[in-house]
């Protein structure tokens, strides 16, 4: 059984003060809550180890309210490692680095998992942050191998990396909007190796998605199904949304974040313009609540009596902060991100010592499937911490 950090390290973490006055208190509280989660993970592992010894990472809650653990093969496995890296980045405390290294190492074998498109989520959120903060050459090798594995899923006729392998009776070649997030891994691999093939595949995927996944109002479908023979679009749908033509809120956030990142890596102004338009779709939508935390779908039929999704809010805030540094209207986007972040911090955080250590309340994973509705989500916490860090560098009026 793999053990977590010894008690003396936990005491060091609790007793050492953080820095940066504006968000010091928030990060200090988030540290304590994450330490609580580390203890909760150990308890959950004791209960679930007989079921699967590979269950190592927190992701959400079970239907009975217990902490739900997942294996490295799950698309969400890299987010807790990323949270630990972000705590280390902000505080500089070595015990957080040790914890991040430990959980990151659990995912190494995923670099060979060609059965998943989610290589960016699993590898870049963990090893990518680790490399950025430590310059560990082993992490660089793992990222390169993960990128090599990921591009095996690319179909040049279609111009995209395949997303899901399941439900083959429903889709021929599905590409989901979430997949845009995994391109950062490929852009990074080109910088590491000098091999432009990773870059070209990432750009092809981004361009094809830009062409086929968005509606005239700049909302996006969730799933585009392609014909593997002709490369043509067969069907457009929104699997996790209220209907095929609805705007699933996390899908809009993925698109915004992904194209801001694509602009950063390519400087293609089409990506910047698309990002700005997606942002305005979100921020000006009549169904966006006053507190800036969206319902799980902007067109959910029961609004205002529909679940919220803090993950969509956190992803959007993080993306808006980066967008603010590129856009001529940067202060507008930074101001919106500030409002979202304040709302999450003031109204959606779990009380200390509750929620099994998750930071945010009221996430929605898959409402149509009745999966993870009004529960904490590990990726919401990850992008919340990222937004806190990015808020310090946002574009604001002088």
The 8 nearest C-alpha neighbors of each residue, nearest first, counted from 0:
[[1, 2, 52, 48, 44, 45, 41, 3],
 [0, 2, 3, 55, 41, 44, 52, 101],
 [3, 1, 0, 4, 41, 5, 101, 44],
 [2, 4, 5, 1, 37, 41, 98, 101],
 [3, 5, 8, 6, 2, 98, 9, 97],
 [6, 4, 7, 8, 3, 9, 2, 10],
 [5, 7, 9, 8, 10, 4, 11, 3],
 [6, 8, 10, 9, 5, 11, 4, 12],
 [9, 7, 11, 10, 6, 5, 94, 12],
 [8, 10, 6, 12, 7, 11, 13, 5],
 [11, 9, 7, 13, 8, 12, 14, 6],
 [12, 10, 8, 14, 9, 13, 15, 7],
 [11, 13, 9, 10, 15, 14, 8, 94],
 [12, 14, 10, 11, 15, 9, 31, 30],
 [13, 15, 11, 12, 10, 16, 9, 17],
 [16, 14, 12, 13, 11, 17, 92, 10],
 [17, 15, 14, 18, 27, 13, 90, 12],
 [18, 16, 90, 23, 27, 15, 19, 26],
 [17, 19, 23, 20, 90, 16, 89, 22],
 [20, 18, 23, 21, 22, 17, 89, 90],
 [19, 21, 23, 22, 18, 24, 17, 25],
 [22, 20, 23, 19, 24, 25, 391, 18],
 [21, 23, 25, 24, 20, 26, 19, 387],
 [22, 24, 20, 26, 19, 25, 21, 18],
 [23, 25, 27, 26, 22, 28, 21, 20],
 [26, 24, 28, 22, 27, 23, 29, 344],
 [25, 27, 29, 23, 28, 24, 30, 22],
 [28, 26, 24, 30, 29, 25, 23, 31],
 [27, 29, 25, 31, 30, 26, 24, 32],
 [30, 28, 26, 32, 27, 31, 33, 25],
 [31, 29, 27, 33, 28, 32, 26, 34],
 [32, 30, 34, 28, 29, 33, 35, 27],
 [31, 33, 356, 35, 29, 34, 30, 351],
 [34, 32, 36, 30, 35, 31, 356, 29],
 [35, 33, 37, 31, 36, 32, 30, 38],
 [34, 36, 32, 33, 356, 38, 37, 39],
 [37, 35, 356, 39, 33, 38, 34, 355],
 [38, 36, 34, 40, 35, 39, 33, 41],
 [37, 39, 41, 35, 36, 40, 42, 34],
 [38, 40, 36, 42, 41, 37, 355, 43],
 [41, 39, 43, 37, 38, 42, 36, 44],
 [40, 42, 44, 38, 39, 43, 45, 37],
 [43, 41, 39, 45, 40, 44, 38, 46],
 [42, 44, 40, 46, 45, 41, 47, 39],
 [45, 43, 47, 41, 48, 46, 42, 40],
 [46, 44, 42, 43, 48, 47, 41, 49],
 [45, 47, 43, 44, 48, 42, 49, 50],
 [46, 48, 44, 50, 49, 45, 43, 51],
 [49, 47, 52, 51, 44, 50, 45, 46],
 [50, 48, 47, 51, 52, 46, 45, 44],
 [49, 51, 47, 48, 52, 46, 54, 53],
 [50, 52, 48, 53, 49, 54, 47, 70],
 [53, 51, 48, 54, 49, 50, 47, 55],
 [52, 54, 70, 51, 55, 71, 69, 48],
 [55, 53, 70, 69, 68, 52, 51, 56],
 [54, 56, 53, 70, 68, 69, 57, 44],
 [55, 57, 68, 69, 76, 54, 70, 58],
 [58, 56, 68, 67, 59, 69, 377, 55],
 [57, 59, 377, 376, 68, 67, 56, 69],
 [60, 58, 376, 67, 375, 377, 57, 66],
 [61, 59, 66, 67, 65, 64, 62, 374],
 [60, 62, 64, 65, 63, 67, 66, 59],
 [63, 61, 64, 60, 65, 371, 370, 67],
 [64, 62, 61, 65, 60, 66, 67, 374],
 [65, 63, 61, 60, 62, 66, 67, 354],
 [66, 64, 61, 60, 63, 67, 62, 355],
 [65, 67, 60, 61, 59, 355, 43, 68],
 [66, 68, 60, 59, 61, 57, 58, 65],
 [67, 69, 57, 56, 54, 58, 55, 66],
 [70, 68, 54, 56, 55, 57, 73, 58],
 [71, 69, 54, 53, 72, 73, 55, 56],
 [70, 72, 76, 106, 73, 69, 109, 105],
 [71, 73, 70, 74, 109, 76, 112, 106],
 [74, 72, 71, 75, 76, 70, 69, 121],
 [73, 75, 117, 76, 121, 120, 72, 77],
 [76, 74, 73, 77, 78, 121, 58, 120],
 [75, 77, 71, 73, 121, 74, 78, 56],
 [78, 76, 121, 125, 80, 124, 75, 79],
 [77, 79, 81, 80, 76, 378, 75, 381],
 [80, 78, 82, 81, 77, 83, 377, 56],
 [81, 79, 83, 99, 125, 78, 82, 103],
 [82, 80, 125, 78, 84, 79, 124, 83],
 [83, 81, 79, 85, 381, 84, 80, 78],
 [82, 84, 99, 86, 80, 81, 85, 95],
 [85, 83, 81, 87, 82, 86, 99, 88],
 [86, 84, 88, 82, 87, 83, 81, 89],
 [87, 85, 83, 89, 88, 84, 90, 82],
 [86, 88, 84, 95, 91, 90, 85, 89],
 [89, 87, 85, 86, 91, 90, 84, 132],
 [88, 90, 86, 87, 91, 85, 388, 17],
 [89, 91, 17, 87, 92, 88, 86, 18],
 [90, 92, 87, 88, 89, 93, 86, 95],
 [93, 91, 90, 94, 87, 95, 96, 12],
 [92, 94, 96, 95, 97, 91, 87, 98],
 [95, 93, 97, 96, 92, 8, 98, 12],
 [96, 94, 87, 98, 93, 97, 92, 83],
 [95, 97, 93, 99, 94, 98, 87, 100],
 [98, 96, 94, 100, 95, 99, 101, 93],
 [97, 99, 95, 101, 100, 96, 94, 102],
 [100, 98, 83, 96, 80, 101, 102, 97],
 [101, 99, 103, 97, 98, 102, 104, 96],
 [100, 102, 98, 104, 99, 103, 97, 105],
 [103, 101, 105, 99, 104, 80, 100, 98],
 [102, 104, 100, 105, 80, 101, 125, 106],
 [105, 103, 106, 101, 102, 107, 100, 126],
 [104, 106, 102, 103, 107, 101, 71, 108],
 [107, 105, 71, 104, 108, 109, 103, 77],
 [106, 108, 109, 104, 105, 110, 141, 103],
 [109, 107, 110, 106, 111, 112, 105, 71],
 [108, 110, 112, 111, 107, 106, 72, 71],
 [109, 111, 145, 108, 112, 144, 107, 141],
 [112, 110, 109, 148, 113, 108, 145, 144],
 [113, 111, 109, 114, 110, 115, 148, 108],
 [114, 112, 115, 148, 111, 149, 151, 152],
 [113, 115, 112, 116, 164, 152, 163, 149],
 [116, 114, 117, 113, 112, 118, 163, 162],
 [115, 117, 162, 118, 149, 161, 114, 178],
 [118, 116, 115, 120, 119, 74, 121, 181],
 [119, 117, 121, 120, 122, 116, 181, 149],
 [118, 120, 181, 123, 122, 184, 117, 121],
 [119, 121, 117, 124, 118, 122, 123, 77],
 [120, 122, 77, 118, 119, 76, 74, 123],
 [123, 121, 119, 125, 126, 118, 124, 120],
 [122, 124, 127, 119, 125, 126, 120, 184],
 [123, 125, 81, 120, 127, 77, 122, 128],
 [124, 126, 81, 77, 80, 123, 122, 127],
 [127, 125, 129, 123, 122, 128, 138, 130],
 [128, 126, 123, 130, 129, 125, 124, 131],
 [127, 129, 131, 130, 126, 125, 124, 132],
 [128, 130, 126, 132, 127, 131, 133, 125],
 [131, 129, 134, 127, 133, 132, 128, 135],
 [130, 132, 128, 129, 133, 134, 127, 135],
 [131, 133, 129, 130, 134, 128, 88, 84],
 [132, 134, 130, 135, 129, 131, 128, 136],
 [135, 133, 130, 131, 136, 132, 129, 138],
 [134, 136, 133, 137, 130, 138, 139, 129],
 [137, 135, 139, 138, 134, 140, 130, 141],
 [136, 138, 140, 139, 135, 141, 130, 142],
 [137, 139, 141, 136, 140, 135, 126, 130],
 [138, 140, 136, 142, 137, 141, 143, 130],
 [141, 139, 137, 143, 138, 142, 144, 136],
 [140, 142, 138, 144, 139, 143, 145, 110],
 [143, 141, 145, 139, 144, 140, 146, 138],
 [142, 144, 146, 140, 145, 141, 188, 139],
 [145, 143, 147, 141, 146, 142, 110, 148],
 [144, 146, 110, 142, 148, 143, 147, 149],
 [145, 147, 149, 143, 148, 144, 185, 142],
 [148, 146, 144, 145, 149, 150, 143, 151],
 [147, 149, 145, 146, 113, 151, 150, 111],
 [148, 150, 146, 151, 147, 152, 145, 113],
 [151, 149, 152, 153, 147, 148, 146, 160],
 [150, 152, 149, 153, 148, 113, 147, 160],
 [151, 153, 150, 160, 161, 149, 154, 113],
 [154, 152, 160, 150, 151, 159, 161, 155],
 [153, 155, 156, 157, 158, 159, 160, 152],
 [156, 154, 158, 157, 153, 159, 200, 203],
 [157, 155, 230, 154, 158, 229, 227, 228],
 [158, 156, 230, 155, 154, 159, 227, 225],
 [157, 159, 155, 203, 156, 204, 154, 207],
 [160, 158, 204, 157, 153, 154, 161, 203],
 [159, 161, 153, 152, 154, 162, 204, 150],
 [162, 160, 152, 174, 173, 153, 159, 172],
 [161, 163, 174, 116, 173, 175, 160, 178],
 [164, 162, 165, 173, 161, 116, 115, 174],
 [163, 165, 167, 162, 166, 114, 115, 161],
 [164, 166, 163, 167, 168, 170, 169, 162],
 [167, 165, 168, 169, 170, 164, 163, 171],
 [166, 168, 170, 169, 165, 171, 164, 172],
 [167, 169, 166, 170, 171, 165, 164, 172],
 [168, 170, 167, 166, 171, 165, 224, 173],
 [171, 169, 167, 172, 173, 224, 168, 166],
 [170, 172, 167, 224, 173, 225, 226, 169],
 [173, 171, 225, 224, 170, 161, 227, 226],
 [174, 172, 224, 223, 162, 170, 222, 161],
 [173, 175, 162, 223, 161, 222, 224, 172],
 [176, 174, 222, 177, 221, 178, 162, 223],
 [175, 177, 178, 221, 179, 250, 254, 222],
 [178, 176, 175, 179, 253, 180, 250, 254],
 [179, 177, 180, 176, 181, 175, 162, 174],
 [178, 180, 257, 177, 181, 182, 176, 205],
 [181, 179, 257, 178, 182, 177, 183, 253],
 [180, 182, 119, 178, 179, 183, 184, 117],
 [183, 181, 185, 184, 201, 180, 179, 186],
 [184, 182, 186, 185, 181, 187, 180, 119],
 [183, 185, 187, 182, 119, 186, 181, 123],
 [186, 184, 188, 197, 182, 187, 183, 146],
 [187, 185, 183, 198, 189, 188, 184, 182],
 [186, 188, 190, 184, 185, 189, 183, 191],
 [189, 187, 185, 191, 190, 186, 143, 192],
 [188, 190, 194, 193, 192, 191, 187, 186],
 [191, 189, 187, 188, 193, 192, 186, 194],
 [190, 192, 188, 189, 193, 187, 143, 139],
 [191, 193, 194, 189, 190, 188, 143, 195],
 [192, 194, 189, 190, 195, 191, 188, 196],
 [195, 193, 189, 192, 196, 197, 188, 190],
 [194, 196, 198, 197, 189, 193, 199, 192],
 [195, 197, 199, 198, 194, 200, 189, 201],
 [196, 198, 185, 200, 195, 199, 189, 201],
 [197, 199, 195, 201, 186, 196, 200, 189],
 [200, 198, 196, 202, 201, 197, 203, 195],
 [199, 201, 203, 197, 202, 198, 204, 196],
 [200, 202, 198, 204, 199, 182, 203, 205],
 [203, 201, 205, 199, 204, 200, 206, 198],
 [204, 202, 200, 206, 201, 158, 205, 199],
 [203, 205, 159, 201, 207, 202, 206, 158],
 [204, 206, 202, 208, 203, 207, 209, 201],
 [207, 205, 209, 203, 208, 204, 202, 210],
 [208, 206, 210, 204, 209, 205, 203, 211],
 [207, 209, 205, 212, 211, 210, 206, 204],
 [208, 210, 206, 207, 211, 212, 205, 213],
 [211, 209, 207, 208, 206, 212, 213, 205],
 [210, 212, 208, 209, 213, 207, 223, 232],
 [211, 213, 208, 219, 220, 209, 210, 223],
 [214, 212, 219, 217, 218, 211, 220, 209],
 [213, 215, 217, 216, 218, 219, 212, 220],
 [216, 214, 217, 213, 218, 219, 212, 276],
 [215, 217, 214, 218, 280, 213, 276, 277],
 [218, 216, 214, 215, 277, 213, 276, 219],
 [217, 219, 214, 216, 213, 246, 251, 277],
 [220, 218, 213, 212, 214, 251, 217, 221],
 [219, 221, 237, 212, 222, 236, 213, 235],
 [220, 222, 237, 175, 176, 236, 250, 238],
 [223, 221, 175, 236, 174, 237, 220, 235],
 [222, 224, 235, 174, 173, 234, 175, 225],
 [223, 225, 173, 234, 172, 233, 170, 232],
 [226, 224, 232, 172, 233, 231, 230, 227],
 [225, 227, 230, 231, 228, 229, 233, 232],
 [228, 226, 230, 229, 225, 172, 157, 171],
 [229, 227, 226, 230, 156, 231, 157, 225],
 [230, 228, 231, 226, 227, 156, 157, 225],
 [229, 231, 157, 226, 156, 227, 228, 225],
 [232, 230, 226, 229, 225, 233, 157, 227],
 [231, 233, 225, 234, 224, 226, 230, 223],
 [232, 234, 225, 224, 226, 231, 235, 223],
 [235, 233, 224, 232, 223, 236, 225, 222],
 [234, 236, 223, 222, 224, 220, 233, 237],
 [235, 237, 243, 222, 220, 238, 221, 223],
 [238, 236, 221, 243, 240, 220, 239, 222],
 [237, 239, 240, 236, 221, 222, 243, 242],
 [240, 238, 365, 237, 367, 366, 247, 241],
 [241, 239, 247, 237, 242, 238, 296, 245],
 [240, 242, 299, 245, 296, 298, 367, 239],
 [243, 241, 245, 244, 240, 237, 238, 236],
 [242, 244, 237, 236, 245, 240, 238, 241],
 [245, 243, 242, 246, 237, 220, 236, 241],
 [244, 246, 242, 298, 243, 241, 247, 240],
 [245, 247, 297, 296, 248, 218, 298, 219],
 [248, 246, 296, 240, 250, 249, 245, 297],
 [247, 249, 296, 251, 250, 295, 246, 311],
 [250, 248, 311, 252, 251, 247, 253, 310],
 [249, 251, 253, 252, 248, 247, 176, 221],
 [250, 252, 254, 248, 249, 253, 255, 219],
 [251, 253, 249, 315, 255, 250, 254, 311],
 [254, 252, 250, 256, 251, 255, 177, 257],
 [255, 253, 257, 251, 252, 256, 258, 176],
 [256, 254, 252, 274, 253, 257, 258, 277],
 [255, 257, 318, 253, 259, 254, 258, 252],
 [258, 256, 180, 254, 260, 179, 259, 255],
 [257, 259, 261, 260, 270, 255, 256, 274],
 [258, 260, 262, 256, 261, 257, 274, 322],
 [259, 261, 263, 257, 258, 262, 256, 264],
 [262, 260, 258, 264, 263, 259, 265, 257],
 [263, 261, 266, 259, 265, 270, 260, 264],
 [262, 264, 260, 261, 266, 265, 259, 267],
 [263, 265, 261, 262, 266, 260, 186, 183],
 [264, 266, 262, 267, 263, 261, 202, 268],
 [267, 265, 262, 263, 268, 264, 261, 270],
 [268, 266, 265, 269, 262, 270, 271, 261],
 [269, 267, 271, 270, 266, 272, 262, 273],
 [268, 270, 272, 271, 267, 273, 262, 274],
 [269, 271, 273, 268, 262, 258, 272, 267],
 [270, 272, 268, 274, 269, 273, 262, 259],
 [273, 271, 269, 275, 274, 270, 268, 276],
 [272, 274, 276, 270, 271, 275, 269, 277],
 [275, 273, 271, 277, 255, 272, 276, 258],
 [276, 274, 278, 272, 273, 277, 271, 279],
 [275, 277, 273, 279, 278, 274, 280, 272],
 [278, 276, 280, 274, 279, 217, 275, 255],
 [279, 277, 275, 281, 276, 280, 282, 274],
 [278, 280, 282, 276, 281, 277, 283, 275],
 [279, 281, 277, 278, 283, 282, 284, 276],
 [282, 280, 278, 279, 284, 283, 277, 287],
 [281, 283, 279, 284, 280, 278, 287, 335],
 [284, 282, 280, 279, 281, 285, 287, 278],
 [283, 285, 286, 281, 287, 282, 280, 297],
 [286, 284, 287, 283, 288, 282, 297, 281],
 [287, 285, 284, 297, 288, 298, 293, 302],
 [286, 288, 293, 284, 285, 291, 289, 282],
 [289, 287, 291, 290, 286, 293, 292, 294],
 [288, 290, 291, 287, 292, 286, 293, 342],
 [289, 291, 288, 292, 342, 339, 338, 287],
 [292, 290, 288, 289, 339, 293, 287, 338],
 [293, 291, 312, 290, 309, 288, 307, 339],
 [294, 292, 287, 307, 308, 291, 288, 295],
 [293, 295, 307, 296, 306, 308, 297, 305],
 [294, 296, 308, 307, 248, 306, 293, 363],
 [297, 295, 247, 248, 299, 294, 298, 246],
 [296, 298, 246, 299, 286, 248, 294, 247],
 [299, 297, 296, 245, 300, 246, 241, 286],
 [298, 300, 296, 241, 301, 297, 302, 305],
 [301, 299, 302, 298, 241, 305, 303, 296],
 [302, 300, 304, 305, 299, 303, 298, 306],
 [303, 301, 304, 305, 300, 299, 294, 298],
 [302, 304, 305, 301, 294, 286, 306, 288],
 [305, 303, 302, 301, 306, 300, 294, 299],
 [304, 306, 302, 303, 301, 294, 307, 299],
 [307, 305, 294, 295, 373, 308, 304, 363],
 [306, 308, 294, 295, 293, 361, 362, 309],
 [307, 309, 362, 363, 295, 310, 311, 294],
 [308, 310, 312, 362, 311, 361, 313, 292],
 [309, 311, 379, 313, 312, 308, 362, 314],
 [312, 310, 249, 314, 309, 313, 308, 252],
 [311, 313, 309, 315, 292, 310, 314, 316],
 [312, 314, 383, 316, 310, 382, 315, 311],
 [315, 313, 317, 311, 382, 316, 312, 252],
 [314, 316, 252, 318, 312, 313, 317, 319],
 [317, 315, 336, 319, 313, 318, 314, 386],
 [316, 318, 386, 314, 320, 315, 319, 313],
 [317, 319, 256, 315, 321, 316, 320, 322],
 [320, 318, 322, 316, 321, 332, 317, 336],
 [321, 319, 323, 393, 317, 333, 318, 322],
 [320, 322, 323, 318, 319, 324, 317, 393],
 [323, 321, 319, 324, 325, 320, 326, 259],
 [329, 322, 324, 320, 321, 394, 332, 326],
 [323, 325, 394, 322, 321, 329, 393, 326],
 [326, 324, 322, 323, 329, 327, 321, 271],
 [327, 325, 329, 328, 323, 322, 324, 271],
 [328, 326, 329, 325, 323, 330, 324, 331],
 [329, 327, 326, 331, 330, 332, 323, 325],
 [323, 328, 330, 326, 332, 331, 327, 394],
 [329, 331, 395, 333, 332, 394, 328, 334],
 [332, 330, 334, 329, 328, 333, 335, 323],
 [331, 333, 335, 329, 334, 323, 330, 319],
 [334, 332, 330, 336, 320, 335, 323, 331],
 [333, 335, 337, 331, 332, 336, 330, 338],
 [336, 334, 332, 338, 337, 333, 339, 331],
 [335, 337, 316, 333, 339, 338, 334, 319],
 [338, 336, 334, 340, 335, 339, 341, 333],
 [337, 339, 335, 341, 336, 340, 342, 334],
 [340, 338, 336, 342, 291, 337, 341, 316],
 [339, 341, 337, 343, 342, 338, 336, 344],
 [342, 340, 344, 338, 343, 339, 345, 337],
 [341, 343, 339, 345, 340, 344, 346, 290],
 [344, 342, 347, 340, 341, 346, 345, 339],
 [343, 345, 341, 342, 348, 346, 340, 347],
 [344, 346, 342, 343, 341, 347, 348, 340],
 [345, 347, 343, 342, 344, 348, 341, 349],
 [348, 346, 343, 360, 359, 344, 345, 349],
 [349, 347, 359, 358, 344, 360, 346, 350],
 [348, 350, 359, 358, 360, 354, 351, 353],
 [351, 349, 353, 352, 348, 354, 358, 32],
 [352, 350, 353, 32, 349, 28, 31, 356],
 [351, 353, 32, 350, 35, 356, 354, 355],
 [354, 352, 355, 351, 350, 356, 349, 357],
 [353, 355, 356, 357, 349, 352, 375, 350],
 [356, 354, 353, 36, 357, 39, 66, 35],
 [355, 357, 36, 32, 35, 354, 33, 353],
 [358, 356, 354, 355, 359, 375, 36, 32],
 [357, 359, 348, 349, 380, 356, 29, 32],
 [360, 358, 348, 349, 347, 357, 375, 380],
 [359, 361, 375, 347, 348, 349, 362, 374],
 [362, 360, 373, 374, 375, 309, 308, 307],
 [361, 363, 308, 309, 373, 374, 375, 376],
 [364, 362, 372, 308, 373, 371, 365, 295],
 [363, 365, 371, 372, 370, 366, 362, 376],
 [366, 364, 370, 368, 239, 367, 363, 369],
 [365, 367, 369, 368, 370, 372, 364, 363],
 [368, 366, 369, 365, 239, 240, 241, 370],
 [367, 369, 370, 366, 365, 239, 371, 364],
 [370, 368, 366, 367, 365, 372, 371, 364],
 [369, 371, 365, 368, 372, 366, 364, 367],
 [372, 370, 364, 363, 374, 365, 373, 369],
 [371, 373, 363, 374, 370, 366, 364, 369],
 [374, 372, 361, 362, 363, 306, 371, 375],
 [373, 375, 362, 361, 372, 371, 360, 376],
 [376, 374, 360, 362, 59, 359, 361, 357],
 [375, 377, 59, 379, 378, 362, 58, 374],
 [378, 376, 58, 380, 379, 59, 381, 78],
 [377, 379, 381, 380, 376, 78, 382, 310],
 [380, 378, 310, 376, 377, 381, 382, 313],
 [379, 381, 383, 377, 378, 382, 358, 359],
 [382, 380, 378, 82, 384, 383, 379, 78],
 [381, 383, 385, 313, 384, 314, 379, 380],
 [382, 384, 313, 380, 386, 385, 381, 379],
 [385, 383, 387, 386, 382, 381, 380, 388],
 [384, 386, 382, 388, 387, 383, 389, 317],
 [387, 385, 317, 389, 383, 384, 388, 390],
 [388, 386, 384, 390, 385, 389, 383, 391],
 [387, 389, 385, 386, 390, 391, 384, 89],
 [388, 390, 386, 391, 392, 387, 385, 320],
 [391, 389, 387, 393, 388, 392, 386, 320],
 [390, 392, 389, 393, 388, 387, 21, 386],
 [393, 391, 390, 389, 394, 320, 388, 324],
 [394, 392, 320, 390, 391, 333, 323, 324],
 [393, 395, 324, 323, 330, 329, 333, 392],
 [396, 394, 330, 393, 397, 333, 329, 334],
 [395, 397, 330, 394, 329, 331, 333, 334],
 [396, 395, 394, 330, 393, 329, 333, 392]]
